[in-house]
Amino acid sequence: MTYRLKFGEPAGRSWRRIAGEQIAMARDLLASGRDVDVAIHETRKAMKRVRALLRLLRPGLPGKVYKREKARYGDIARLLAGARDEAVLAATAHELSRQTMGKARIAAEALASNGLAAKHSGTESSLESLALADQVAREVKAARVREAIAALDEAAQGLAALKVRQPAYQVVRQGLADSYGEGRRAMKRAYRDEEDEDFHDWRKAVQAHWRHMLLVARAWPELFEARAQLAKEMSDLLGEDHDLYVLIHSAEASEATGAAAAAHDGLVRAARARQAEIRNELHVKGKALFAETADRFIVRVDAYWNAAKAARKLARSNGARGADVIEVVAAAGGSGGKAGDGKSKGNGTRRGVRPAPRVGAAAVAKPERKSARTAQTKRRGKTAGKPKPQRAAAKPSVAKRSNRSAGKTLAAKRAATKRPGAKAAQARAGRTSKGSSRGSGRGRS
């Protein structure tokens, strides 16, 4: 029995397969007569799984059909709810009694010892009345179980009547986006208004998302199962928050007076303090689970789903069956290869590429150190095979000294021209040079 969608399976077939498995499991547990409380609890969880699948398929269903099926499985769960609520209330009061002191603890212990908290007046019931109440409760529970079994049989017969109008993944995609967006909105509303009912509504959305992540987990098991685990933790916390709300409502509805009323007030304060702790933790986890918008989330799911389908096709072409994305990526990397590095599996070859020889770990380590030194040499501007550049580095120094000497000579000449009488001496030297030139010219003629 696998609560997972299958690639390429029509939505209607997925509905009949998964819902049929959950119905059959619940019926067998209830009909067995063993540990009725456990059977009731597991049946209620099975109905929640069926309703979560129904919620995922909602975009492909006519409105009347969706409402009819939702009511059908909701009624079965509610039919068995009353048989369990009193036990949950008593367990909540018992847990709170361990966290409180004084009168509040006394009130919590009183509620824990009497599941009918709304009628608790502080008086002790006789043993006869308690025994009678227990017998009546067992008879009522048995009648509800029989009624639930009949309803499950009717639901199983109606599975084939559900028809999904759109292609399977398009329905799942839209249903997943709608459910995720509903969870984000419910979270914002709960922390904006701080109403107990809003947190209970958020719990329903979180539970739906938890089960939806399990349904699409084949796309990437590690990722989606991690999201499902986080959503389950949040669902448990929100469940405790709701149980505390029921306990608070029961204590406030009590007709106790005097010291008993004061004890109930202390119990309510303790329950509210615990709710505040839970909601602070939920706020952090909720920001992680619903971090992105519904549009961005569904784009990622699309990518993972399509990649998983491609991986499955590739695995089948290689003779494998049922491989997921991670397995195919690891296989494509070969022995020690990374995803996407182009290495082939095992000793297979690509065109024009020879397989690497098998070497031991010690032989692999030495080239890695050499490669590291080569990379370090390149970073420093050096290349392998060239002599050390200390001598070559001296040439730029000689050139610099020559340039500095030439600069000093030019500076000395400029300074000499600036001394007093230098310009007159230069003029006389120029006239003498011209006269010599004219004289030599006349001699030649």
C-alpha positions in Angstrom: 0.0 0.0 0.0 1.7 3.2 -1.2 0.2 6.7 -0.8 2.0 8.0 -3.9 1.0 9.2 -7.3 2.5 7.3 -10.2 4.0 8.8 -13.4 1.7 8.5 -16.3 -1.2 7.1 -14.3 -4.6 8.8 -15.2 -6.0 10.8 -12.4 -9.2 8.7 -12.1 -7.2 5.5 -11.8 -5.0 7.2 -9.1 -8.1 8.1 -7.2 -9.6 4.6 -7.3 -6.3 2.9 -6.4 -5.3 5.2 -3.5 -8.8 5.8 -2.1 -9.6 2.1 -2.4 -6.5 1.1 -0.4 -7.3 3.5 2.4 -11.0 2.4 2.6 -10.1 -1.2 2.6 -7.5 -0.7 5.4 -9.9 1.3 7.5 -12.7 -1.2 7.1 -10.4 -4.2 8.1 -9.3 -2.4 11.2 -12.8 -1.5 12.4 -14.2 -5.0 11.5 -11.4 -6.8 13.3 -12.7 -5.8 16.8 -9.1 -5.5 18.1 -8.2 -2.3 20.0 -11.1 -0.3 18.9 -9.6 3.0 19.9 -6.6 2.5 17.7 -8.8 1.3 14.8 -10.9 4.5 15.2 -7.8 6.7 15.2 -6.3 5.0 12.1 -9.7 5.2 10.3 -9.9 8.9 10.9 -6.4 9.4 9.5 -7.2 7.3 6.5 -10.3 9.5 5.8 -8.0 12.5 6.0 -5.7 11.0 3.4 -8.6 10.4 1.1 -9.9 13.9 1.5 -6.4 15.3 0.8 -6.3 13.3 -2.5 -9.8 14.6 -3.3 -8.6 18.1 -2.6 -5.7 17.6 -5.0 -8.0 16.4 -7.8 -10.6 19.2 -7.2 -9.7 21.3 -10.3 -10.7 18.3 -12.5 -14.0 17.5 -10.8 -17.5 19.0 -11.2 -18.4 21.1 -8.1 -21.3 18.9 -7.1 -19.2 15.8 -7.3 -16.4 17.3 -5.2 -18.8 18.5 -2.5 -20.6 15.1 -2.4 -17.4 13.1 -2.0 -15.9 15.5 0.5 -19.0 15.3 2.7 -19.0 11.5 2.4 -15.6 11.0 3.9 -16.0 13.9 6.3 -19.1 12.3 7.7 -17.3 9.0 8.4 -14.5 10.8 10.3 -17.0 12.9 12.3 -19.0 9.8 13.1 -16.0 8.4 15.0 -14.8 11.7 16.4 -17.0 11.8 19.4 -15.7 8.5 20.6 -12.2 9.9 20.8 -12.7 13.6 21.7 -13.2 12.9 25.4 -10.0 10.8 25.6 -8.1 13.6 23.9 -9.5 16.2 26.3 -8.5 14.1 29.3 -5.0 13.6 27.9 -4.5 17.3 27.2 -5.6 18.2 30.7 -3.2 15.5 32.2 -0.3 16.9 30.2 -1.1 20.5 31.3 -1.3 19.4 34.9 2.4 18.4 34.7 3.3 22.0 33.6 1.3 23.9 36.2 1.2 24.4 40.0 -1.3 25.2 42.7 -5.0 25.5 42.0 -4.5 25.4 38.2 -2.9 22.0 38.6 -5.8 20.8 40.7 -8.3 21.9 38.1 -6.2 20.2 35.3 -6.1 17.0 37.2 -9.9 17.2 37.8 -10.5 17.6 34.1 -8.1 14.8 33.3 -10.1 12.5 35.6 -13.4 13.4 34.0 -13.7 13.5 30.2 -17.0 15.3 30.4 -15.3 18.5 31.3 -18.2 20.8 30.4 -20.3 19.1 33.1 -17.6 18.9 35.7 -18.8 20.6 38.9 -16.2 19.5 41.4 -18.2 16.7 43.0 -17.2 13.1 42.9 -19.3 10.6 41.0 -20.3 7.4 42.5 -18.7 4.2 41.3 -22.1 2.9 40.0 -22.7 6.0 37.8 -19.1 5.8 36.5 -19.5 2.1 35.6 -22.9 2.9 33.9 -21.4 5.7 31.9 -18.5 3.5 30.8 -20.9 0.8 29.6 -23.0 3.4 27.7 -19.9 4.8 26.1 -18.8 1.4 24.9 -22.2 0.7 23.4 -22.3 4.0 21.6 -18.8 3.4 20.3 -19.7 0.0 19.0 -22.8 1.4 17.2 -20.7 4.1 15.6 -18.2 1.6 14.4 -20.9 -0.5 12.7 -22.3 2.6 11.1 -18.8 3.6 9.9 -18.2 0.2 8.3 -21.5 0.4 6.4 -20.5 3.9 5.2 -17.1 2.6 4.1 -18.7 -0.2 2.1 -20.9 2.3 0.3 -17.9 4.6 -0.4 -16.0 1.7 -1.9 -18.9 1.0 -4.3 -18.9 4.6 -5.4 -15.2 4.9 -6.3 -15.7 4.1 -10.0 -18.3 6.8 -10.4 -15.7 9.6 -10.0 -14.5 10.9 -13.4 -11.7 13.5 -13.7 -12.2 15.8 -16.7 -8.6 17.1 -17.3 -5.2 15.4 -17.9 -3.8 13.9 -14.7 -0.8 16.1 -14.1 -2.6 19.3 -15.0 -5.2 18.5 -12.4 -2.5 17.7 -9.8 -0.5 20.8 -10.6 -3.5 23.2 -10.2 -4.7 21.4 -7.1 -1.2 21.6 -5.5 -0.9 25.3 -6.3 -4.3 26.1 -4.9 -3.7 24.1 -1.7 -0.3 25.7 -1.1 -1.7 29.2 -1.6 -4.5 28.4 0.8 -1.9 27.4 3.4 0.0 30.7 3.0 -3.2 32.7 3.3 -4.4 30.8 6.3 -1.1 31.4 8.1 -1.2 35.2 7.5 -4.8 35.3 8.6 -4.1 33.3 11.8 -1.2 35.6 12.9 -3.1 38.7 11.9 -6.3 38.0 13.8 -5.0 35.6 16.6 -8.3 33.7 16.6 -8.3 30.0 17.7 -10.6 29.1 14.8 -8.1 30.6 12.3 -5.3 28.4 13.6 -7.5 25.4 13.3 -8.2 26.3 9.7 -4.5 26.7 9.1 -4.0 23.2 10.6 -6.3 21.7 7.9 -4.3 23.4 5.1 -1.0 22.2 6.6 -2.3 18.7 6.9 -3.4 18.8 3.2 0.0 20.1 2.2 1.7 17.4 4.2 -0.2 14.6 2.4 0.2 16.3 -1.0 4.0 16.2 -0.5 3.7 12.5 0.1 1.6 12.1 -3.0 4.1 13.7 -5.3 7.2 12.4 -3.5 8.3 10.3 -6.5 9.5 13.4 -8.2 12.3 13.8 -5.6 11.8 11.6 -2.5 14.4 13.3 -0.3 13.1 16.8 -0.9 9.4 16.2 -0.8 9.5 13.8 2.2 11.5 16.5 4.1 8.7 19.0 3.4 6.2 16.4 4.5 8.0 15.8 7.7 8.1 19.5 8.5 4.4 19.8 7.7 3.6 16.9 10.0 5.5 18.5 12.9 3.5 21.6 12.3 0.3 19.7 12.1 1.1 18.0 15.5 1.8 21.4 17.1 -1.4 22.9 15.6 -3.3 19.8 16.9 -2.0 20.5 20.4 -3.0 24.1 20.0 -6.5 23.1 19.1 -6.7 20.6 22.0 -5.8 23.4 24.4 -8.5 25.5 22.8 -11.1 22.8 23.5 -9.8 22.5 27.1 -10.1 26.3 27.5 -13.6 26.3 26.1 -14.6 23.5 28.5 -13.1 25.2 31.5 -14.8 28.5 30.6 -18.1 26.7 30.2 -17.9 25.1 33.6 -20.5 26.1 36.2 -18.0 25.9 39.0 -18.0 28.7 41.6 -15.7 30.0 44.3 -12.3 28.2 44.6 -13.1 25.9 41.8 -13.8 28.8 39.5 -10.5 30.5 40.5 -8.8 27.2 39.7 -10.4 27.1 36.3 -9.2 30.6 35.6 -5.6 29.6 36.5 -5.9 26.6 34.2 -7.1 28.9 31.3 -4.1 31.2 31.8 -1.7 28.2 31.8 -3.3 26.9 28.6 -3.0 30.3 26.9 0.7 30.5 27.9 1.3 27.1 26.3 -0.5 28.2 23.2 1.8 31.3 22.9 4.8 29.0 23.0 3.4 26.8 20.4 2.5 29.6 18.1 5.9 31.2 18.3 7.5 28.0 17.2 4.9 27.5 14.5 5.6 31.0 13.1 9.3 30.1 12.5 8.5 26.8 10.9 5.6 28.2 8.8 7.9 30.8 7.3 10.2 28.0 6.1 7.4 25.8 4.8 5.5 28.6 3.0 8.6 30.7 2.1 7.8 31.3 -1.5 4.7 32.3 -3.5 2.4 29.6 -4.9 3.5 30.5 -8.5 7.2 30.0 -7.7 6.6 26.8 -5.7 4.6 25.2 -8.5 7.3 26.1 -11.1 9.8 24.2 -9.0 7.5 21.2 -8.7 7.0 21.2 -12.5 10.8 21.1 -12.9 11.3 18.3 -10.5 8.3 16.3 -11.9 9.5 16.6 -15.5 13.1 15.7 -14.5 11.9 12.7 -12.6 10.0 11.5 -15.6 13.0 12.0 -17.8 15.2 10.1 -15.3 12.7 7.2 -15.2 12.7 7.0 -19.0 16.5 7.0 -19.0 16.7 4.4 -16.3 14.4 2.1 -18.3 16.4 2.6 -21.5 19.4 1.4 -19.5 17.6 -1.6 -18.3 16.7 -0.3 -14.8 13.3 0.1 -13.4 11.9 2.5 -10.8 15.0 4.7 -10.5 14.4 8.2 -9.2 16.2 11.4 -10.1 19.0 11.0 -7.5 19.8 7.4 -8.6 20.0 8.4 -12.3 22.2 11.4 -11.6 24.5 9.4 -9.5 24.7 6.7 -12.1 25.4 9.2 -14.9 28.3 10.6 -12.9 30.1 7.2 -12.9 32.5 6.1 -10.3 33.5 9.1 -8.3 32.1 11.5 -10.9 29.9 14.6 -10.3 26.6 15.3 -11.8 26.9 17.0 -15.1 30.7 16.4 -15.5 30.3 14.3 -18.7 31.7 11.1 -17.2 30.2 7.8 -18.2 29.1 5.0 -16.0 31.7 2.4 -15.1 34.3 2.0 -17.9 32.1 2.9 -20.7 33.5 5.3 -23.3 32.1 8.3 -25.1 33.1 8.9 -28.7 36.7 10.0 -28.9 37.2 9.6 -25.1 39.3 6.8 -23.7 38.4 5.3 -20.3 40.6 6.3 -17.4 42.8 3.5 -16.1 42.0 2.1 -12.7 44.5 3.3 -10.1 44.8 3.1 -6.4 44.2 5.8 -3.9 47.9 6.5 -3.4 48.5 6.9 -7.1 45.7 9.3 -7.4 46.9 11.5 -4.6 50.3 12.4 -6.1 49.0 13.9 -9.4 46.5 15.9 -7.4 49.4 17.5 -5.4 51.3 18.2 -8.6 48.2 19.7 -10.1 47.8 21.9 -7.1 51.4 23.2 -7.4 50.9 23.9 -11.1 47.7 25.9 -10.4 49.6 27.8 -7.7 52.4 28.6 -10.2 49.9 29.9 -12.7 48.3 32.1 -10.2 51.6 33.8 -9.5 52.3 34.4 -13.1 54.9 31.6 -13.5 54.9 28.7 -16.0 56.4 25.3 -15.7 59.8 24.7 -17.5 61.1 28.3 -17.3 64.1 29.3 -15.2 63.6 31.2 -12.0 63.3 34.9 -13.0 65.6 36.5 -10.4 68.3 37.3 -13.0 65.8 38.5 -15.6 64.4 40.8 -13.0 67.7 42.6 -12.8 67.4 44.0 -16.3 64.6 46.3 -15.6 66.7 47.6 -12.7 69.6 48.5 -15.1 67.2 50.2 -17.4 65.8 52.2 -14.6 69.3 53.3 -13.5 70.1 54.3 -17.1 67.0 56.3 -17.4 67.7 58.0 -14.1 71.3 58.9 -15.3 69.9 60.3 -18.6 67.4 62.3 -16.6 70.1 63.8 -14.4 72.3 64.8 -17.4 69.3 66.5 -19.1 68.5 68.3 -15.8 72.1 69.5 -15.5 72.0 71.0 -19.0 68.8 72.8 -18.3 70.3 74.2 -15.1 73.4 75.4 -16.9 71.3 77.4 -19.3 69.7 79.2 -16.3 73.1 80.5 -14.9 73.9 84.3 -15.3 75.6 85.1 -18.6 74.8 81.8 -20.1 72.5 83.2 -22.7 75.1 85.9 -23.8 77.8 83.2 -24.1 75.5 81.1 -26.2 74.8 84.1 -28.5 78.5 84.8 -28.9 79.2 81.2 -29.7 76.5 81.2 -32.3 77.9 84.3 -34.0 81.3 82.9 -34.1 80.0 79.7 -35.6 78.2 81.6 -38.3 81.3 83.7 -39.2 83.4 80.6 -39.5 80.9 79.1 -41.8 80.9 82.2 -44.1 84.7 82.3 -44.2 85.0 78.8 -45.1 82.5 79.3 -47.8 84.5 82.2 -49.4 87.6 80.1 -49.4 85.9 77.3 -51.3 84.6 79.8 -53.9 
